[in-house]
């Protein structure tokens, strides 16, 4: 309670008093249960799409062949030589395969928790960006299923992840039944990696972290192409998905403070009147 209020003195300028109050809502850490609920909703959407994957295998393979043909026509098919080279180097292949299977979740979830705990001001728009990225991806998975290059028979692609028996691989064993293998377009590996890079860039103050923010998405490009899990156009699709989601999320983050300001001004005007 301020001294003026304690002494029964009304502020000379209600608008100035209102404006001087800290806008704590923009910096407050969101409730944990709402974040868990959002994750649960995304998992439900993913599971719904995944349940229909076996029924659409032929269509997904046809779409994959079309994408690969288009890339070759446009001279945009670097995945084949990269995959061939990495497939001939088992140690490098194992490193990239482990990176592909594990960094995707570990790095992203680690950054989500770190932002929620240490940077709530940036967390909300970045969280919204990640949710929208996944929502857009799931819609495309449903409307346009695409098989990864490694599933194209006779294409010469090597399934490096399966070949190196990567820990936590989703291509074989019990985990294979839970993986949506017909979701190559857009590449959510690429979209999540770009999200991680942008998130780290926003909050980082030192140049080594800035460099890591740039290096992580670039390394992901090499990993998804080299392991034959995505076409080059899938990577482009992932980048565009993340950028569209980011534009929408940050537009929303700018609208909400404006709405709060207008509500405050309306309240002050009503009190003054």
DODREN-950586 format. One record per residue: residue number from 1; x negated, y, z of N, C-alpha, C in turn. Coordinates in pm, whole numbers, plus 32768, in hexadecimal, padded with zeros to 4 digits. Layout:
N
NUM;X;Y;Z;X;Y;Z;X;Y;Z .
...
***
This chain:
273
1;7FAB;7F89;8000;8000;8000;8000;7FA7;807C;8000 .
2;7FC7;80DA;7FA6;7F74;8152;7F9E;7F96;81B2;800F .
3;7F3F;8215;8028;7F53;8278;8091;7FCE;82CD;8074 .
4;7FE2;82EF;7FF1;8054;8342;7FCD;80D7;82FC;7FEB .
5;80E0;827B;7FCC;815A;8230;7FE6;816E;821F;807C .
6;80FE;8206;80C6;8108;81F3;8156;813D;8270;819A .
7;811D;82E5;8166;8148;8361;81A2;81CC;8393;8168 .
8;8207;8343;810B;8287;8369;80D4;827E;83D2;8069 .
9;8209;83E3;802F;81F7;8447;7FC7;8203;8405;7F40 .
10;825B;8432;7EE9;826F;83F9;7E65;8200;8426;7E09 .
11;81D1;83D2;7DAE;8169;83FA;7D50;8198;846D;7CFA .
12;813F;84C9;7CDC;8164;853C;7C89;8183;8513;7BFB .
13;8142;84AF;7BC9;8157;8482;7B3F;816F;83EC;7B40 .
14;81ED;83BF;7B3B;820A;832F;7B3F;81C7;82E3;7ACE .
15;81C0;8323;7A56;8183;82DF;79E4;80EF;82C5;79FD .
16;80AC;8328;7A38;801E;8316;7A54;8009;82AB;7ABE .
17;8062;82AA;7B22;8057;8244;7B8A;806B;81B9;7B53 .
18;80CC;81AD;7AF7;80E7;812B;7ABA;8073;80FE;7A64 .
19;803B;815D;7A1A;7FCD;813A;79C1;7F4F;8115;7A0E .
20;7F43;814B;7A89;7ECA;8131;7AD6;7EC9;80A7;7B15 .
21;7F3B;8062;7B17;7F3E;7FDE;7B51;7EF4;7F7A;7AF9 .
22;7EA9;7F21;7B33;7E5E;7EC0;7AE2;7EBA;7E60;7A9B .
23;7E9F;7E4A;7A1D;7EF0;7DEC;79CD;7EBD;7D5F;79E5 .
24;7EE4;7D2A;7A5B;7EAE;7CAA;7A83;7EE4;7C35;7A31 .
25;7F59;7C44;79F3;7F94;7BD6;79A8;7F3E;7BAC;7933 .
26;7EF5;7C0B;78F5;7EA3;7BE8;7883;7E26;7B9B;78A7 .
27;7DFB;7BA7;792A;7D80;7B65;7953;7D9A;7AED;79AC .
28;7E17;7AD9;79D6;7E34;7A6D;7A31;7E21;79E5;79EE .
29;7DF1;7989;7A3B;7DDC;7901;7A08;7E64;78BC;79FB .
30;7E86;7884;7986;7F07;7840;7976;7F14;77CA;79D6 .
31;7F8F;77A9;79F8;7FA7;7738;7A51;7F7A;76B6;7A0F .
32;7F3E;7660;7A5D;7F05;75E5;7A27;7F71;758A;79EE .
33;7FE7;7587;7A2D;804E;752A;79FE;8081;7550;7973 .
34;8081;75D2;7952;80AD;75FA;78CC;8047;75CE;7862 .
35;7FC7;75D1;7888;7F60;75A6;7829;7F67;750F;7813 .
36;7F7E;74C4;787E;7F8E;7433;7871;8009;7412;781D .
37;8073;745F;782E;80EC;744A;77DF;80D2;7461;774B .
38;8085;74C7;772B;8063;74E4;769F;8012;7471;7662 .
39;7FB3;743C;76AF;7F63;73CB;767E;7FBC;7351;7668 .
40;8017;7338;76C5;8073;72C8;76B6;80CB;72D4;763B .
41;80F6;734F;761C;8149;7366;75A5;80F9;7349;7526 .
42;807B;7373;7523;8027;7359;74AF;800E;72C4;749D .
43;7FF7;727D;750C;7FE2;71EC;7504;8060;71A6;74D1 .
44;80D4;71D7;74F9;8151;719C;74C9;8161;71B1;7432 .
45;8140;7229;7402;8148;7244;7372;80E8;71E9;7325 .
46;806F;71DD;7358;800B;7188;7316;803A;70F8;7311 .
47;8071;70C7;737F;80A0;703C;7385;8113;7026;7325 .
48;816B;7089;7317;81DC;707D;72BA;81AC;7070;722A .
49;814A;70C1;7205;8112;70B8;717E;80C9;7034;716B .
50;807F;7009;71D0;802F;6F90;71C8;8085;6F13;71B9 .
51;80FC;6F14;71F5;8154;6E9F;71EE;817E;6E7E;7160 .
52;8180;6EE3;7109;81AC;6ECD;707F;8138;6EBB;701D .
53;80BD;6EBE;7050;8048;6EB6;6FF8;8044;6E35;6FA5 .
54;805E;6DBD;6FE0;8055;6D43;6F8F;80B6;6D41;6F18 .
55;8125;6D89;6F24;8189;6D8A;6EB9;8161;6DE4;6E45 .
56;80F8;6E34;6E58;80D4;6E97;6DF2;8046;6E85;6DC1 .
57;800F;6E0D;6DD2;7F84;6DF4;6DAC;7F6F;6E08;6D15 .
58;7FCA;6DD3;6CC4;7FBA;6DDE;6C33;7FBA;6E70;6C07 .
59;8015;6EBF;6C3F;801D;6F4D;6C1B;7F9E;6F96;6C47 .
60;7F6C;6F75;6CC0;7EF4;6FB7;6CF4;7E7A;6F97;6C9E .
61;7E6F;6F1B;6C6F;7E00;6EF6;6C18;7E09;6F3C;6B92 .
62;7E83;6F4A;6B60;7E97;6F91;6AE2;7E70;7024;6AEF .
63;7E95;7063;6B5D;7E70;70EE;6B74;7DD8;70FD;6B81 .
64;7D99;709D;6BC5;7D08;70A2;6BD5;7CC2;7099;6B4D .
65;7CF1;7040;6AF8;7CB6;7032;6A73;7CC7;70B3;6A22 .
66;7D3A;70F3;6A31;7D54;7170;69E9;7CF7;71DF;6A18 .
67;7CE4;71E8;6A9B;7C8B;7250;6AD2;7BFC;7239;6AA3 .
68;7BD0;71BD;6AA7;7B47;719F;6A7D;7B33;71BC;69E8 .
69;7B99;719D;6999;7B92;71BA;6909;7B8A;7251;68F2 .
70;7BDA;729D;693B;7BD9;732F;692D;7B51;7368;6954 .
71;7B16;7334;69BF;7A92;7363;69E9;7A29;734C;697C .
72;7A2E;72D8;693E;79CB;72BA;68D6;79E0;7311;685B .
73;7A5C;732F;683C;7A78;7388;67CC;7A40;7413;67E8 .
74;7A4E;743F;6866;7A20;74C4;688E;798D;74C8;68B9 .
75;7949;7456;68B2;78BF;744B;68DE;78B2;7471;6972 .
76;7911;7441;69C3;7913;745C;6A53;791F;73D9;6A9F .
77;78C3;737D;6A88;78CA;72FB;6ACA;7844;72D7;6B0A .
78;7819;7324;6B70;7797;7307;6BAE;779B;728F;6C0C .
79;7814;725F;6C2F;781E;71F4;6C92;77DF;7171;6C63 .
80;77E3;7156;6BE1;77AD;70D8;6BAE;7715;70CE;6BC0 .
81;76C5;712F;6B90;7633;7124;6BA6;760B;712E;6C39 .
82;7653;7181;6C87;7633;718C;6D16;764C;7108;6D5C .
83;76BE;70CB;6D3E;76E0;7049;6D7B;767E;6FDC;6D51 .
84;7657;6FDD;6CD3;75F8;6F7A;6CA3;7572;6F86;6CE9 .
85;7545;7001;6CFE;74C3;7017;6D3E;74C7;6FF0;6DD1 .
86;7531;701C;6E17;753D;6FFB;6EA5;7552;6F65;6EB9 .
87;759C;6F25;6E5E;75B2;6E96;6E69;7532;6E45;6E5B .
88;74CD;6E7F;6E1A;744E;6E39;6E0A;73EC;6E55;6E7C .
89;7415;6EA5;6EDF;73C2;6EC4;6F54;7412;6E9F;6FD1 .
90;7407;6E23;7000;745A;6DF1;706E;7452;6E45;70EE .
91;73DC;6E71;7113;73CE;6EBE;718F;7419;6F42;7186 .
92;7404;6F8A;7119;744B;7008;7105;74E1;6FF0;70FB .
93;7506;6F83;70B7;7593;6F60;70AC;75D3;6F47;7133 .
94;758A;6F02;718D;75BF;6EE6;7213;75D0;6F66;7263 .
95;756E;6FC2;7255;7576;7041;729E;75F0;7091;726F .
96;7600;709E;71ED;7671;70EB;71B8;76F7;70A8;71D5 .
97;76F8;7022;71D5;7774;6FDB;71F3;779F;6FF0;7284 .
98;773F;6FE7;72E0;775F;7003;736C;778D;7093;737F .
99;774C;70ED;7338;7774;7179;733C;7802;7189;7307 .
100;781F;7148;7297;78A3;7152;725A;7911;711F;72B7 .
101;78FA;70AD;72F6;7961;706E;7348;7973;70AD;73D0 .
102;790A;70E7;7408;7911;7111;7494;790D;71A9;74AA .
103;78BF;71F1;745B;78B6;7282;746F;793B;72C6;7452 .
104;7986;728F;73F4;7A07;72C8;73CC;7A60;72E1;7445 .
105;7A69;7280;749F;7ABE;728E;7515;7A73;72CC;758A .
106;79F9;729E;75A3;79AF;72CB;7618;7992;7361;7614 .
107;7961;7392;75A3;793E;7420;7598;79BC;7476;759E .
108;7A23;744E;7554;7A9D;749F;7550;7AE1;74A6;75D8 .
109;7AF6;7433;7617;7B37;7433;769A;7AE1;7479;7703 .
110;7A5E;7468;76F8;7A05;74AE;7755;7A12;7545;774A .
111;7A1A;7577;76CF;7A2B;7606;76BB;7AB3;7636;76E9 .
112;7B1A;75E6;76D4;7BA0;760B;7702;7BA0;761E;7799 .
113;7B68;75BD;77E1;7B63;75C7;7874;7B0F;763E;789F .
114;7A9D;7653;7860;7A44;76C1;7883;7A88;7749;786D .
115;7ACC;7757;77FC;7B12;77D4;77E1;7B82;77EB;7845 .
116;7BCC;7781;7864;7C3B;778D;78C4;7C07;77B9;794D .
117;7B94;7786;7974;7B5F;77A2;79FA;7B12;7825;7A01 .
118;7AC0;7842;799C;7A65;78B4;79A3;7A8F;792C;794F .
119;7ADE;7918;78E7;7AFF;7986;788B;7B94;7987;786B .
120;7BEA;799C;78CF;7C7B;799A;78B6;7CA9;7A05;7854 .
121;7C5F;7A74;784B;7C85;7ADE;77ED;7C81;7AAB;775D .
122;7C1D;7A59;773F;7C10;7A22;76B8;7C5A;799E;76A8 .
123;7C7A;795E;7717;7CB3;78D8;7710;7D39;78D4;76C8 .
124;7D93;7930;76E9;7E1A;792A;76B0;7E1C;792E;7617 .
125;7DE1;7995;75D7;7DE4;7995;7544;7D98;7920;7506 .
126;7D29;78F7;7545;7CDD;7886;750F;7D2A;7804;7522 .
127;7D6E;77F6;7593;7DC3;7781;75A8;7E32;777B;7540 .
128;7E72;77EE;7528;7EDC;77F2;74C4;7EA7;77D0;7439 .
129;7E2F;77FF;741C;7DF1;77DF;739B;7DDD;7749;738B .
130;7DAD;7708;73F5;7D95;7678;73ED;7E17;762A;73E0 .
131;7E7D;7654;7429;7F00;7611;741F;7F3A;7620;7393 .
132;7F35;7699;735C;7F69;76B1;72D6;7F19;7664;726C .
133;7E95;765B;7281;7E41;760D;7224;7E70;757D;721D .
134;7E8A;7542;7290;7EB8;74B8;7292;7F45;74AA;7259 .
135;7F9C;7509;7278;8024;7503;7244;8025;7509;71AB .
136;7FD6;7564;7173;7FCD;756D;70E1;7F94;74EC;70A7 .
137;7F2C;74B8;70E7;7EF1;743B;70B8;7F53;73C8;70B9 .
138;7FA4;73BC;7122;8004;734F;712C;806F;7359;70C0 .
139;8098;73D4;70A1;80FB;73E7;7036;80C3;73B8;6FB0 .
140;8045;73DC;6F95;8006;73B1;6F17;7FF3;7319;6F16 .
141;7FCB;72DF;6F87;7FBC;724E;6F8E;803F;7209;6F69 .
142;80AD;7242;6F97;8130;7206;6F7E;815B;7216;6EEB .
143;8145;728D;6EB6;8173;72A9;6E2E;8113;7276;6DC3 .
144;8092;7272;6DE4;802E;7251;6D7F;7FC1;71F9;6DBD .
145;7FDE;717A;6DD6;7F78;7122;6E12;7F05;710B;6DB1 .
146;7E8B;710D;6DE4;7E14;70F9;6D92;7DB7;7098;6DD9 .
147;7D8E;7031;6D92;7D2E;6FD1;6DCA;7CA1;700B;6DC0 .
148;7C48;6FE6;6E1B;7BBE;7017;6E14;7B72;6FD5;6DA2 .
149;7B01;700F;6D78;7AB2;6FD5;6D0A;7A8A;6F44;6D21 .
150;7A6B;6F20;6D9E;7A3C;6E98;6DBC;7AA4;6E2C;6D9D .
151;7B24;6E54;6D8C;7B8D;6DF3;6D70;7BA8;6DE3;6CDA .
152;7B62;6E31;6C87;7B76;6E26;6BF7;7B26;6DB1;6BBF .
153;7B6B;6D4B;6B92;7B28;6CD4;6B5D;7ADE;6CF6;6ADC .
154;7A63;6CC5;6AD0;7A17;6CD8;6A56;79DB;6D61;6A44 .
155;79E5;6DB8;6AAB;79B1;6E40;6A9F;791D;6E49;6AC6 .
156;78EA;6DE2;6B06;785E;6DE3;6B2F;7843;6E21;6BB5 .
157;78AA;6E51;6BFB;7895;6E8E;6C7E;7879;6E23;6CE7 .
158;7822;6E46;6D45;77FC;6DEB;6DB0;783C;6E1B;6E33 .
159;7881;6DC0;6E79;78BA;6DE1;6EFB;7849;6DDC;6F62 .
160;7805;6E4D;6F74;778E;6E51;6FC9;77B2;6E35;705B .
161;7825;6E64;7087;784D;6E4E;7113;785D;6DB9;712F .
162;78A1;6D71;70D6;78B2;6CE1;70E9;782F;6C96;70D8 .
163;77DC;6CC6;707C;775D;6C84;7060;76FD;6C8B;70D6 .
164;76FF;6CFB;711D;76A2;6D0F;718E;76DD;6CE4;7214 .
165;775B;6CB3;7213;779D;6C84;728E;7798;6CEE;72FB .
166;77C7;6D63;72D9;77C3;6DD5;7334;7816;6DBD;73B1 .
167;77E2;6DEB;7423;782F;6DE2;749F;78AA;6E3B;7496 .
168;791F;6E02;74B7;799B;6E4F;74B3;79D2;6E63;7427 .
169;79A8;6E10;73C6;79D7;6E20;733D;7A6A;6DFE;7331 .
170;7AB0;6E4A;72DD;7B3F;6E36;72C7;7B5B;6DE5;7248 .
171;7AF4;6DB1;720A;7B08;6D6D;718A;7B20;6CD7;719A .
172;7B03;6CA0;720E;7B14;6C11;7222;7B31;6BF7;72B5 .
173;7B5E;6B7E;72D3;7B7A;6B58;735C;7BFE;6B8F;738E .
174;7C0A;6B95;7413;7C89;6BBD;7450;7CAE;6C4E;7432 .
175;7C49;6CA5;7424;7C65;6D33;740C;7C9D;6D4D;7381 .
176;7C85;6CF2;7324;7CAF;6D09;729A;7D47;6D16;728F .
177;7D91;6CCE;72E3;7E22;6CD3;72DC;7E59;6D59;730C .
178;7E09;6DA6;7357;7E36;6E27;738A;7E0A;6E9C;7332 .
179;7DB9;6E80;72CD;7D84;6EEB;7279;7DDB;6EFE;71FD .
180;7DEE;6F7B;71D9;7E34;6F9B;715D;7DCB;6FA7;70EF .
181;7DB9;6F3C;70A4;7D4F;6F3A;703F;7D7A;6F7A;6FBC .
182;7DF5;6FA9;6FB6;7E26;6FE7;6F3A;7E38;707D;6F4F .
183;7DDF;70B8;6F9B;7DEA;7146;6FBE;7D69;7190;6F9B .
184;7D39;7179;6F21;7CBC;71B9;6EF9;7CCF;724C;6ED4 .
185;7D45;7270;6EA4;7D60;72F9;6E78;7DCB;7339;6ED0 .
186;7DAF;73A9;6F11;7D2D;73EA;6F1C;7CD6;73A3;6F84 .
187;7C55;73BE;6F80;7BFA;7382;6FE1;7C06;73C9;7066 .
188;7C47;7387;70C8;7C4F;73C3;714D;7BC8;73BF;7194 .
189;7B71;7362;716B;7AE8;7368;719E;7AA9;73EF;717C .
190;7ABC;741A;7100;7A85;749A;70D5;7ACD;750E;7118 .
191;7B52;7505;7120;7BA0;7571;715C;7B7F;7582;71EF .
192;7B72;7513;7237;7B4F;751B;72C6;7AC1;7551;72D7 .
193;7A66;7524;7280;79DC;7553;728A;79D4;75EA;7272 .
194;7A20;761B;7211;7A22;76AB;71F7;7A5E;76F5;726E .
195;7AC7;76BB;72A9;7B03;76F7;7321;7A9B;7700;7391 .
196;7A50;7695;73A5;79E8;7695;740C;7980;7700;73F1 .
197;7957;770C;7373;78F6;7771;734F;7928;77FE;7369 .
198;79A5;7818;7344;79DE;789D;735A;79EF;78BA;73EF .
199;7A1E;7855;7439;7A31;7868;74C9;79AD;7888;750E .
200;7947;783C;74EC;78C4;7852;752A;788A;78DA;7500 .
201;78A1;7900;7484;786F;7981;7453;78B0;79F5;749E .
202;7932;79E9;74B9;797A;7A54;74FE;7946;7A6C;758C .
203;7928;7A00;75D3;7906;7A0E;7660;786F;7A11;767A .
204;781F;79E6;7619;778E;79DF;762D;7751;7A6B;7630 .
205;76ED;7A7B;7685;76A5;7AFA;768D;7613;7AEB;7664 .
206;75E1;7A71;765E;7555;7A5A;763D;7549;7A1A;75B3 .
207;74DC;7A38;756E;74CE;7A0B;74E4;74C3;7974;74D5 .
208;748B;7926;7535;748B;7894;7522;7518;7859;7518 .
209;7575;788F;7568;75FE;785F;7560;7641;788D;74DE .
210;761F;7905;74B1;7652;7934;7430;7622;78D8;73BF .
211;75A3;78B0;73C6;756B;7857;7360;75B0;77CF;7365 .
212;75CD;779F;73DF;7613;7720;73ED;76A0;7728;73B5 .
213;76DE;779D;73C5;7765;77B1;7390;7768;77A5;72F8 .
214;76FB;77CA;72B7;76F3;77BE;7225;76C8;7732;71FC .
215;766A;76F7;7247;7632;7675;7222;7698;7604;7231 .
216;76ED;760C;7296;7749;759D;72B1;77A9;7581;723C .
217;77EE;75E5;7205;7843;75CA;7191;77F5;7598;7118 .
218;777D;75CE;7102;772D;75A3;708F;7703;7510;709D .
219;76DC;74E8;7114;76B8;745D;712B;7731;7402;7119 .
220;77A6;7433;713D;7820;73E5;712C;783E;73CE;7099 .
221;7823;7431;7045;7835;741E;6FB5;77E0;73A9;6F84 .
222;7762;73A5;6FAC;7708;7339;6F83;773B;72B3;6FB7 .
223;776C;72B1;7033;7799;7233;7070;7816;71FC;702B .
224;7879;7251;7010;78F5;721D;6FD6;78E3;71F3;6F45 .
225;788B;7239;6EFD;7870;7212;6E73;7812;719A;6E6E .
226;77AC;719B;6EC1;7748;7131;6EBE;777C;70AB;6EEA .
227;77DF;70A9;6F43;7819;702A;6F70;788E;6FFD;6F19 .
228;78AC;7048;6EAF;7918;7028;6E50;79A1;7028;6E91 .
229;79B5;7083;6EF1;7A37;708F;6F31;7A8A;7101;6EFA .
230;7A4C;7159;6EAD;7A96;71C8;6E71;7A5A;71EF;6DEB .
231;7AB2;721C;6D93;7A87;7258;6D15;7A60;72E9;6D30 .
232;7A18;7323;6CD1;79F1;73AF;6CDE;7A6C;7409;6CE6 .
233;7AD3;73EA;6C96;7B4D;743B;6C99;7B98;742B;6D1C .
234;7B88;73B9;6D61;7BC0;73AA;6DE7;7B81;740E;6E47 .
235;7AFD;7420;6E38;7AB4;7480;6E8B;7AE7;750D;6E70 .
236;7AF8;752E;6DF1;7B2F;75B1;6DCD;7BBA;75C2;6E0A .
237;7C0A;755A;6E01;7C90;755F;6E3C;7C8B;7574;6ED2 .
238;7C2B;7535;6F16;7C1C;7547;6FA6;7BF7;75D5;6FCA .
239;7B9D;7611;6F7D;7B76;769C;6F95;7BED;76FA;6F82 .
240;7C36;76E7;6F16;7CAA;773D;6EFC;7D16;772C;6F68 .
241;7D2A;76B1;6F95;7D8C;7697;6FFF;7D68;76E2;707E .
242;7CE9;76DB;70A5;7CBD;7720;711F;7CC9;77B8;7110 .
243;7CA6;77EC;709A;7CAC;787C;7086;7D3B;78B0;7087 .
244;7D97;7867;7048;7E24;788F;7049;7E5A;788B;70D7 .
245;7E3C;781E;711F;7E69;7812;71AA;7E30;7881;7200 .
246;7DB1;78A3;71E9;7D72;790E;7235;7DB1;7996;7219 .
247;7DD0;79B0;719A;7E0F;7A30;7177;7E97;7A3E;71BB .
248;7EE5;79D3;71BB;7F69;79D6;71FB;7F5B;79E6;7292 .
249;7F01;7998;72CE;7EF1;799A;7360;7EC3;7A23;7391 .
250;7E64;7A61;734B;7E33;7AE3;7378;7E94;7B53;7358 .
251;7EE9;7B41;72F3;7F53;7BA2;72D9;7FB8;7B9E;734B .
252;7FD8;7B26;737A;8034;7B18;73EC;7FF8;7B56;7469 .
253;7F76;7B43;747B;7F34;7B7A;74F3;7F34;7C12;74F4 .
254;7F3D;7C51;747E;7F42;7CE3;7477;7FD1;7D16;7488 .
255;8034;7CC5;7462;80BF;7CEF;746C;80ED;7CF0;74FD .
256;80C5;7C8D;754B;80F5;7C80;75D5;80CD;7CF7;762E .
257;804E;7D26;7629;802E;7D9E;7678;807F;7E18;764F .
258;809C;7E24;75CD;80ED;7E94;759E;817A;7E8A;75D6 .
259;81B1;7E10;75D9;8237;7DFE;7611;823A;7E21;76A6 .
260;81D1;7DF8;76EF;81CB;7E18;777E;81C1;7EAF;7792 .
261;8172;7EF2;773C;8164;7F83;7749;81E8;7FC9;7730 .
262;8232;7F9A;76CA;82B3;7FD9;76AB;8317;7FC3;771D .
263;8312;7F4A;775A;836D;7F30;77CA;834A;7F89;7841 .
264;82C8;7F9C;785A;829E;7FF2;78C7;82CA;8083;78B1 .
265;82B8;80B2;7837;82E0;813C;7818;8376;814E;7826 .
266;83C1;80E5;77FD;8452;80EB;780D;847A;80EF;789D .
267;8434;80A1;78F2;8452;80A1;7982;8432;8127;79C0 .
268;83BD;815E;799C;8395;81E0;79D3;83F6;824D;79A7 .
269;8420;8247;7927;847F;82AC;78F6;8503;82A3;7940 .
270;852F;8228;795D;85AD;8218;79A6;85A1;824E;7A33 .
271;852F;8237;7A74;851A;826A;7AFD;8514;8302;7AFD .
272;84CD;8338;7A97;84BE;83C9;7A8F;8543;840D;7A74 .
273;8598;83C8;7A22;8618;8404;7A02;8677;8400;7A75 .
***
